[in-house]
Amino acid sequence: MADHLCTQLNEQAVRERYALLSQACESTAGTGNQQLEEQLQALEQIIERDLPALARKGSPDNITDLLQALRLEMTRFREFCEYPALPSKVVVGLGGSFSAGKSSLINALIGDRKCLVTEVDPTTSLPTYLVQAKSEQTEVHAINLFNRVVSLSHEQFRTLTHEEKSRYGSQVSSLLKSVVVAHPALPWGNLALLDTPGYSKADQVGSERTDANLARAQLNSAQFIVWLVPADKGTITEEDIAFLGTLDRAIPKLVVISRADKHPAEEIEKIVTLVHDTLAKRGLSVLDVIPFSTRPRSNYSAEPLLDYFAQWNMARHELGFAQQFKRQFMGYQRFIYEEKQHAQRLLGKFNRILALTDDGDIQDDIGIIQRKCKVELVQQEQMAKELVEVQSRFFSQLKKIGDRVGIPLPEPGELSLLIFEPINLSHLLLQLADEWGVDTEVYDPILWAVLMRSQHIPSMDKILRRDRPSYTALFALKA
């Protein structure tokens, strides 16, 4: 195959392809970046060595997902450290399924149809940032698999399509992690537009999914999200809704109905209304749903969309690296806390059993189990201390790197990361009643009036004193 291709390409084209492959494979760090590279590697070692070592002593069921989330966030953090243009930007992430029109939308916004390639290989996850260029020339830089920044010409960048292998016999795009394109026509100096890989492939029989975790990590790094829904779909798909539900709810989201010019105006109005209503019913909040077409003479101008970008260009710049890292550590902490609570509850139950029996054999058996629980508690306490130490080293190193590259990254407090959502209190109370062995009627109106504080009941003290075993047991502290 390669020999056949070489006969089709002239000598100059072969030389250029070889030069591009050599650039993409660069593995030597520049002397000026050596110290930064050592600091980044030290941070990566905590993820790749220290946390897995701790996990061997005990870890949540989703430890693989937790470590993968840290790795993806680390990859994203490297991008901001290696690209000087990114740390000061407000990131607007464009997301959607494969071939939803993300690259075409960006090209239309800046008036250059050749800025971003619109036929990137769906199996190649290559996030692309678009920033405003300081010169009149379009500049392209990429991070390769060896974490080295390599320069590409705009023409070279545009060859990284799904036809690359058939045209050149190479797959340079598979050697790259991400790309930054500095374009002089981008009108917003404070923004970085992030073109993420589609979280799913085109709808073809037997098609494989791209790395949805990468798209999710990239979009969760943004301050604003533009989600594209092709008008051809008729409405937002269940797959889109499921994916949007996994994104950070605090990030403002704008939905764009792409290719609106291909359908009658009445149909587009129905699609917009349907998408609005569907998202509202699923509890997904969005700023707006805007129909759009890349065709310059269509009835769907870019003005509403441009207004949002102009507002975001004035937004305060925020980076969520520390918050995203902290959430993963909090997930591990939650696991240890729940394991400790479980062991303590078991000890309490065994103590109650011992208080009710005089059988020596039962007491001996319970004693063995109690000693095992106590050993587990000691182990969990030790795990908690080790996790605190690992977390402390991680955020100390993160802050050092942030100070070096000009990104403030103090460790966030846990309270600042809590997400408050409505809860079903009656369901939780029933769980507690079952756990503590409280005999109560589910539909007892007096009990639920007390627990839910939904109404005033006269002589409540008398009721509580009369039925204390059933009505106040839920409030008792159990050892």
Summary of the structure (lengths in Angstrom):
residues: 479
radius of gyration: 28.4
end to end distance: 72.7
largest distance: 97.6
contacts: 1381
relative contact order: 0.11
helix: 54%
strand: 11%
